[in-house]
Amino acid sequence: MMHSTNFRTALSVLLAVALLGAGCASNVQKLPKLAPTPAGVYLLGPGDTLQVTVFGEPDLSGTLKVTDSGTVVMPLIGTVPAAGLSVQDLQKKLTALLDAKAVKSPNVTVQINEYRPFFILGEVKNPGSYAYVPDMTVLTAVAIAGGYTFRAAQDSVSVTRRVDGASRESQAARDSRVLPGDVVYVYERHF
């Protein structure tokens, strides 16, 4: 059910990007440049799947998925906001909440089992949704999608990213970082 909601949201964004991308490749030059994204801390978001382990408490351990509303639901403590937190921040939050609920000095670990996907469209051999790989760049995303088609304008690429709740399309270089949930669009060159 949640997967279909994510799919519908992604499909809406993909269609909007496709319509925007229907113009010529030179239109990408009019877009603002994609702001650099520092490597390092990954922030959780809807669609991420986590493995939470509470040592000595198998009933509290398990796989959790960050919901569309950005929360995880955990036994004993209920709904916990997770979107926008690092894995370490969520781990600290869960530890404090469990400690407050009579689990004496809990030892909690949180790991990412599966990142939310990214999407790639336009002039690549296999457009679609793919599993995110940490420290991914535009060029890595293109390689995962089978490479450029012969019609690709290899220097005309945009990335649409959700920032502060709004989708923003930006011009991207080959070494621009791609984040989970991003939509990468490779424009067609004109002969």
C-alpha positions, 0 to 999 in steps of 0.5 A: 500500500505504502509502496503504491503511494510512493510509486504514485508520488514518484510517477507524478514527479517523473511525469512533470520532469518529462514534460519539462524535459520535452523542450530542447537540451539548451533549456537545461542551461537556463536552470540554476546549478545544483547546489553542492551536497557535502558527502558524509551524514545521510539523513533518513527519509520516507521509504528507507528501511532500517534494522533496529536492534535492542540487545537483550530485547528481541521483541523490540528488535526488527525491521522498520520502514520510514513511512510517507509521513516520515515516522517509524513505529516501534513496539513499546514506544509507538510512532517516532519522527525519523525523517531528517535525522541521521542514523545516529540521531535516531539511535539516540532518540530511540535509546532515550525513549526506551529508557523512559519506558522502563527498559533499563539502559537499552543498547540500541543500534540502527542500520540502514537495510535499504535506501529509498530509490532514485529515478533516472529518465530521458536519454539513458538505455534503461530509464526507471527506478533504481536502488540508491548507492551511497556517494552516488554521482550523476555519472554513476546513476547513468551507468546504473541505468545502462549508459547514455543513448546515442541521442543523449546530450551528455552535458545536459542533465538535470536533477529534481530534488525535494527541498523544504517540501518543494520539488526543485529542478537544477542543472547538474554536472557529471560529478554532482551528487545524487541523493535518494528520491532524486529524479535525474533527467538526461536531455536529448541532443539536437543534431 
